[in-house]
Amino acid sequence: MATHKKDRITAARRVLRVRAKVKRYGMPPRVSVFRSLKHMYAQIIDDMSQKTVASCSSLELDGLQGDKTAVARAIGLELAKRAKAQGVDAVVFDRGRFKFHGRVKALADGLREGTLKF
C-alpha cells in the first residue's frame, strides 16, 4: 500500500475516532477546526439545531502580524469573543484529523484565553 494512501486512511480513522468522542458529550456546541497550508478556519457548530453559531478564519482578520501560530491564537480569541456575543460559554473541541499541537493547540489556547470552557 502506498504511503499516501495509508496516510489518508489513518487520517480518516482519526476523524471518526475524534468525532465519536465529541458526539458522546451531546449538549455543548463543538468547535470544528480546519487548517490549510496558508490559512486556518474554526467554527462553532450546534449539532442539536444543526446550525453554525459563530465562525472565524485567518481570511477575515485583517492586519495580523507574526507567524501562523500567532495568527491561530488571534483566531481563537476572536472566535471566543463572537461566541460570547451569541451566548455560548462552554464548547467541545473537535480537532478533526489534525493532531493537537502547533497551530491547533494555539487556537485552543486562544479560546481558553477568551474565557471559553472546554
VEXMIGU-640368 format. One record per residue: y negated, x negated, z negated of N, C-alpha, C in turn; residue number from 1. Coordinates in nm, 4 decimals. Example, Ala and Ser with C-alpha at 12.3 -4.5 7.8 and 13.67 -1.06 7.14 Angstrom:
REM VEXMIGU-640368
[r [0.5690,-1.3190,-0.7800],[0.4500,-1.2300,-0.7800],[0.3300,-1.3200,-0.7800],1];
[r [0.2250,-1.2850,-0.7080],[0.1060,-1.3670,-0.7140],[-0.0030,-1.2900,-0.7870],2];
END
This chain:
REM VEXMIGU-640368
[r [0.1175,-0.0847,0.0000],[0.0000,0.0000,0.0000],[-0.1242,-0.0896,0.0000],1];
[r [-0.2194,-0.0563,0.0850],[-0.3414,-0.1358,0.0940],[-0.4220,-0.1238,-0.0348],2];
[r [-0.4956,-0.2285,-0.0684],[-0.5687,-0.2277,-0.1946],[-0.6785,-0.1226,-0.1962],3];
[r [-0.7445,-0.0980,-0.0835],[-0.8495,0.0028,-0.0844],[-0.7919,0.1426,-0.1050],4];
[r [-0.6726,0.1674,-0.0544],[-0.6086,0.2968,-0.0763],[-0.5682,0.3110,-0.2238],5];
[r [-0.5194,0.2020,-0.2812],[-0.4817,0.2020,-0.4222],[-0.6044,0.2258,-0.5106],6];
[r [-0.7184,0.1663,-0.4734],[-0.8420,0.1861,-0.5483],[-0.8869,0.3317,-0.5441],7];
[r [-0.8761,0.3949,-0.4268],[-0.9138,0.5362,-0.4153],[-0.8236,0.6254,-0.4999],8];
[r [-0.6955,0.5956,-0.5007],[-0.6015,0.6749,-0.5809],[-0.6317,0.6573,-0.7289],9];
[r [-0.6595,0.5344,-0.7707],[-0.6935,0.5076,-0.9106],[-0.8213,0.5802,-0.9507],10];
[r [-0.9221,0.5789,-0.8636],[-1.0477,0.6474,-0.8925],[-1.0272,0.7977,-0.9017],11];
[r [-0.9455,0.8536,-0.8137],[-0.9189,0.9982,-0.8172],[-0.8471,1.0377,-0.9462],12];
[r [-0.7527,0.9547,-0.9898],[-0.6838,0.9824,-1.1162],[-0.7798,0.9737,-1.2340],13];
[r [-0.8721,0.8758,-1.2300],[-0.9695,0.8609,-1.3365],[-1.0603,0.9830,-1.3442],14];
[r [-1.1012,1.0353,-1.2288],[-1.1853,1.1554,-1.2253],[-1.1135,1.2712,-1.2919],15];
[r [-0.9880,1.2934,-1.2557],[-0.9126,1.4051,-1.3124],[-0.8923,1.3882,-1.4629],16];
[r [-0.8654,1.2651,-1.5062],[-0.8436,1.2389,-1.6478],[-0.9708,1.2638,-1.7284],17];
[r [-1.0830,1.2121,-1.6790],[-1.2099,1.2288,-1.7496],[-1.2517,1.3749,-1.7503],18];
[r [-1.2412,1.4419,-1.6369],[-1.2830,1.5818,-1.6252],[-1.1980,1.6718,-1.7149],19];
[r [-1.0677,1.6414,-1.7292],[-0.9813,1.7215,-1.8156],[-1.0241,1.7085,-1.9617],20];
[r [-1.0631,1.5883,-2.0029],[-1.1091,1.5689,-2.1400],[-1.2420,1.6385,-2.1639],21];
[r [-1.3288,1.6377,-2.0639],[-1.4599,1.7006,-2.0770],[-1.4457,1.8527,-2.0823],22];
[r [-1.3611,1.9075,-1.9983],[-1.3433,2.0532,-1.9940],[-1.2792,2.1059,-2.1220],23];
[r [-1.2137,2.0186,-2.1971],[-1.1490,2.0599,-2.3205],[-1.2517,2.1096,-2.4227],24];
[r [-1.3721,2.0536,-2.4171],[-1.4735,2.0881,-2.5156],[-1.5378,2.2226,-2.4876],25];
[r [-1.5402,2.2661,-2.3624],[-1.5807,2.4016,-2.3291],[-1.7284,2.4318,-2.3345],26];
[r [-1.7829,2.4604,-2.4492],[-1.9136,2.5209,-2.4596],[-2.0329,2.4344,-2.4184],27];
[r [-2.0509,2.3127,-2.4670],[-2.1746,2.2435,-2.4295],[-2.1753,2.2086,-2.2806],28];
[r [-2.2938,2.2083,-2.2197],[-2.3017,2.1670,-2.0799],[-2.2653,2.0203,-2.0642],29];
[r [-2.2299,1.9813,-1.9421],[-2.1885,1.8434,-1.9196],[-2.2901,1.7705,-1.8334],30];
[r [-2.3017,1.6416,-1.8582],[-2.3884,1.5544,-1.7798],[-2.2997,1.4857,-1.6768],31];
[r [-2.3195,1.5178,-1.5506],[-2.2424,1.4582,-1.4430],[-2.3225,1.3426,-1.3833],32];
[r [-2.2571,1.2280,-1.3657],[-2.3248,1.1057,-1.3219],[-2.2665,1.0608,-1.1890],33];
[r [-2.3554,1.0195,-1.0984],[-2.3131,0.9556,-0.9739],[-2.4041,0.8371,-0.9484],34];
[r [-2.3437,0.7261,-0.9103],[-2.4240,0.6090,-0.8763],[-2.3800,0.5570,-0.7403],35];
[r [-2.4783,0.5231,-0.6597],[-2.4511,0.4574,-0.5329],[-2.4982,0.3127,-0.5462],36];
[r [-2.4974,0.2405,-0.4386],[-2.5398,0.1008,-0.4471],[-2.6878,0.0875,-0.4789],37];
[r [-2.7710,0.1810,-0.4288],[-2.9150,0.1715,-0.4491],[-2.9689,0.2681,-0.5532],38];
[r [-2.9113,0.3862,-0.5655],[-2.9704,0.4910,-0.6470],[-2.8728,0.5440,-0.7508],39];
[r [-2.9264,0.6237,-0.8420],[-2.8467,0.6854,-0.9472],[-2.8896,0.8297,-0.9616],40];
[r [-2.7928,0.9172,-0.9816],[-2.8180,1.0604,-0.9916],[-2.7473,1.1136,-1.1155],41];
[r [-2.8112,1.2073,-1.1847],[-2.7493,1.2704,-1.3008],[-2.7953,1.4157,-1.3060],42];
[r [-2.7050,1.5030,-1.3453],[-2.7408,1.6429,-1.3600],[-2.6654,1.7035,-1.4769],43];
[r [-2.7268,1.8021,-1.5379],[-2.6652,1.8744,-1.6480],[-2.6167,2.0070,-1.5933],44];
[r [-2.4868,2.0308,-1.6054],[-2.4231,2.1488,-1.5469],[-2.3680,2.2357,-1.6579],45];
[r [-2.3995,2.3648,-1.6527],[-2.3415,2.4622,-1.7437],[-2.2214,2.5238,-1.6736],46];
[r [-2.1005,2.4879,-1.7173],[-1.9794,2.5331,-1.6497],[-1.9508,2.6811,-1.6733],47];
[r [-2.0024,2.7370,-1.7806],[-1.9799,2.8790,-1.8073],[-2.0503,2.9665,-1.7032],48];
[r [-2.1756,2.9343,-1.6747],[-2.2501,3.0124,-1.5758],[-2.2495,2.9469,-1.4383],49];
[r [-2.1897,2.8289,-1.4266],[-2.1790,2.7532,-1.3024],[-2.3148,2.7286,-1.2379],50];
[r [-2.4081,2.6815,-1.3205],[-2.5434,2.6531,-1.2731],[-2.5849,2.5137,-1.3200],51];
[r [-2.6723,2.4528,-1.2434],[-2.7316,2.3260,-1.2823],[-2.8534,2.3535,-1.3686],52];
[r [-2.8535,2.3037,-1.4901],[-2.9635,2.3270,-1.5840],[-3.0799,2.2332,-1.5538],53];
[r [-3.0513,2.1041,-1.5375],[-3.1552,2.0045,-1.5100],[-3.0927,1.8908,-1.4307],54];
[r [-3.1750,1.8241,-1.3525],[-3.1260,1.7093,-1.2766],[-3.2362,1.6054,-1.2640],55];
[r [-3.1946,1.4830,-1.2380],[-3.2901,1.3739,-1.2218],[-3.2216,1.2641,-1.1406],56];
[r [-3.3009,1.1940,-1.0604],[-3.2457,1.0830,-0.9834],[-3.3509,0.9741,-0.9689],57];
[r [-3.3059,0.8598,-0.9237],[-3.3987,0.7496,-0.9033],[-3.4897,0.7751,-0.7841],58];
[r [-3.4546,0.8666,-0.6974],[-3.5395,0.9022,-0.5838],[-3.6619,0.9822,-0.6281],59];
[r [-3.6460,1.0622,-0.7348],[-3.7546,1.1480,-0.7825],[-3.8607,1.0703,-0.8600],60];
[r [-3.8191,0.9712,-0.9352],[-3.9100,0.8992,-1.0235],[-3.9836,0.7910,-0.9458],61];
[r [-4.1152,0.7989,-0.9474],[-4.1968,0.7012,-0.8748],[-4.2438,0.5907,-0.9685],62];
[r [-4.2621,0.4747,-0.9156],[-4.3203,0.3646,-0.9913],[-4.2282,0.3032,-1.0949],63];
[r [-4.0979,0.3109,-1.0748],[-4.0056,0.2499,-1.1689],[-3.9989,0.0999,-1.1444],64];
[r [-4.0086,0.0240,-1.2503],[-4.0041,-0.1220,-1.2412],[-3.8775,-0.1732,-1.3089],65];
[r [-3.8338,-0.2889,-1.2683],[-3.7203,-0.3519,-1.3328],[-3.5944,-0.3425,-1.2493],66];
[r [-3.4840,-0.3849,-1.3097],[-3.3578,-0.3829,-1.2385],[-3.2954,-0.2431,-1.2428],67];
[r [-3.1779,-0.2303,-1.1848],[-3.1124,-0.0998,-1.1750],[-3.0760,-0.0440,-1.3122],68];
[r [-3.0461,-0.1305,-1.4073],[-3.0125,-0.0862,-1.5422],[-3.1337,-0.0241,-1.6102],69];
[r [-3.2496,-0.0829,-1.5915],[-3.3724,-0.0270,-1.6487],[-3.4063,0.1066,-1.5841],70];
[r [-3.3815,0.1188,-1.4562],[-3.4045,0.2451,-1.3862],[-3.3094,0.3521,-1.4390],71];
[r [-3.1846,0.3158,-1.4638],[-3.0868,0.4111,-1.5172],[-3.1293,0.4599,-1.6556],72];
[r [-3.1805,0.3719,-1.7380],[-3.2288,0.4119,-1.8710],[-3.3464,0.5086,-1.8581],73];
[r [-3.4361,0.4832,-1.7633],[-3.5503,0.5720,-1.7407],[-3.5049,0.7096,-1.6920],74];
[r [-3.4013,0.7123,-1.6094],[-3.3462,0.8403,-1.5629],[-3.2894,0.9176,-1.6810],75];
[r [-3.2203,0.8485,-1.7711],[-3.1663,0.9145,-1.8904],[-3.2755,0.9741,-1.9775],76];
[r [-3.3835,0.9001,-1.9969],[-3.4951,0.9505,-2.0771],[-3.5587,1.0741,-2.0126],77];
[r [-3.5792,1.0688,-1.8820],[-3.6408,1.1813,-1.8106],[-3.5491,1.3032,-1.8112],78];
[r [-3.4188,1.2819,-1.7933],[-3.3238,1.3927,-1.7946],[-3.3173,1.4568,-1.9324],79];
[r [-3.3247,1.3758,-2.0379],[-3.3263,1.4301,-2.1738],[-3.4502,1.5146,-2.1967],80];
[r [-3.5633,1.4698,-2.1443],[-3.6868,1.5461,-2.1587],[-3.6776,1.6794,-2.0849],81];
[r [-3.6200,1.6777,-1.9643],[-3.6038,1.8018,-1.8876],[-3.5040,1.8961,-1.9536],82];
[r [-3.4006,1.8404,-2.0152],[-3.3017,1.9234,-2.0838],[-3.3628,1.9894,-2.2068],83];
[r [-3.4439,1.9151,-2.2811],[-3.5115,1.9723,-2.3977],[-3.6026,2.0866,-2.3562],84];
[r [-3.6677,2.0740,-2.2409],[-3.7549,2.1807,-2.1915],[-3.6748,2.3068,-2.1584],85];
[r [-3.5489,2.2906,-2.1204],[-3.4627,2.4041,-2.0890],[-3.3879,2.4558,-2.2129],86];
[r [-3.4039,2.3896,-2.3258],[-3.3404,2.4344,-2.4490],[-3.2021,2.3775,-2.4729],87];
[r [-3.1672,2.2705,-2.4063],[-3.0363,2.2066,-2.4241],[-3.0541,2.0891,-2.5186],88];
[r [-2.9742,2.0861,-2.6270],[-2.9852,1.9744,-2.7196],[-2.8536,1.8991,-2.7392],89];
[r [-2.7418,1.9545,-2.6907],[-2.6124,1.8872,-2.7006],[-2.5399,1.8991,-2.5668],90];
[r [-2.4789,1.7883,-2.5244],[-2.4080,1.7851,-2.3966],[-2.2787,1.7059,-2.4121],91];
[r [-2.1950,1.7122,-2.3084],[-2.0754,1.6309,-2.2987],[-2.0952,1.5385,-2.1800],92];
[r [-2.0657,1.4105,-2.1961],[-2.0920,1.3105,-2.0924],[-1.9727,1.3000,-1.9991],93];
[r [-1.9938,1.3295,-1.8708],[-1.8904,1.3210,-1.7677],[-1.9252,1.2048,-1.6756],94];
[r [-1.8567,1.0927,-1.6940],[-1.8882,0.9737,-1.6160],[-1.8195,0.9734,-1.4810],95];
[r [-1.7307,1.0691,-1.4564],[-1.6621,1.0784,-1.3280],[-1.5694,0.9613,-1.3053],96];
[r [-1.5799,0.8991,-1.1886],[-1.4905,0.7879,-1.1558],[-1.5450,0.6529,-1.1993],97];
[r [-1.6623,0.6531,-1.2610],[-1.7284,0.5280,-1.2962],[-1.6933,0.4861,-1.4381],98];
[r [-1.6714,0.3580,-1.4569],[-1.6410,0.3062,-1.5893],[-1.7666,0.3058,-1.6750],99];
[r [-1.7480,0.3181,-1.8057],[-1.8608,0.3297,-1.8982],[-1.9141,0.1918,-1.9337],100];
[r [-1.9853,0.1313,-1.8429],[-2.0566,0.0075,-1.8688],[-2.1649,-0.0063,-1.7634],101];
[r [-2.2559,-0.0985,-1.7845],[-2.3613,-0.1230,-1.6877],[-2.4605,-0.0078,-1.6786],102];
[r [-2.4818,0.0411,-1.5568],[-2.5806,0.1455,-1.5344],[-2.5419,0.2782,-1.5967],103];
[r [-2.4128,0.3095,-1.5988],[-2.3684,0.4349,-1.6588],[-2.3944,0.4330,-1.8094],104];
[r [-2.3675,0.3224,-1.8733],[-2.3939,0.3097,-2.0161],[-2.5436,0.3129,-2.0447],105];
[r [-2.6243,0.2515,-1.9576],[-2.7697,0.2524,-1.9755],[-2.8236,0.3949,-1.9651],106];
[r [-2.7692,0.4743,-1.8728],[-2.8102,0.6142,-1.8614],[-2.7744,0.6908,-1.9878],107];
[r [-2.6556,0.6668,-2.0414],[-2.6138,0.7326,-2.1653],[-2.7034,0.6914,-2.2818],108];
[r [-2.7409,0.5645,-2.2875],[-2.8318,0.5191,-2.3924],[-2.9686,0.5844,-2.3786],109];
[r [-3.0147,0.6022,-2.2567],[-3.1411,0.6722,-2.2341],[-3.1355,0.8167,-2.2786],110];
[r [-3.0228,0.8809,-2.2560],[-3.0058,1.0191,-2.3035],[-3.0082,1.0253,-2.4559],111];
[r [-2.9437,0.9268,-2.5185],[-2.9437,0.9228,-2.6649],[-3.0836,0.8956,-2.7203],112];
[r [-3.1587,0.8072,-2.6533],[-3.2962,0.7806,-2.6966],[-3.3840,0.9050,-2.6829],113];
[r [-3.3507,0.9874,-2.5848],[-3.4237,1.1127,-2.5657],[-3.3771,1.2221,-2.6593],114];
[r [-3.3024,1.1863,-2.7629],[-3.2511,1.2737,-2.8690],[-3.1595,1.3838,-2.8159],115];
[r [-3.0802,1.3525,-2.7155],[-2.9756,1.4432,-2.6690],[-2.8447,1.4000,-2.7358],116];
[r [-2.7716,1.4933,-2.7925],[-2.6493,1.4608,-2.8668],[-2.5274,1.4810,-2.7776],117];
[r [-2.4360,1.3823,-2.7836],[-2.3064,1.3954,-2.7181],[-2.2053,1.3042,-2.7786],118];
END
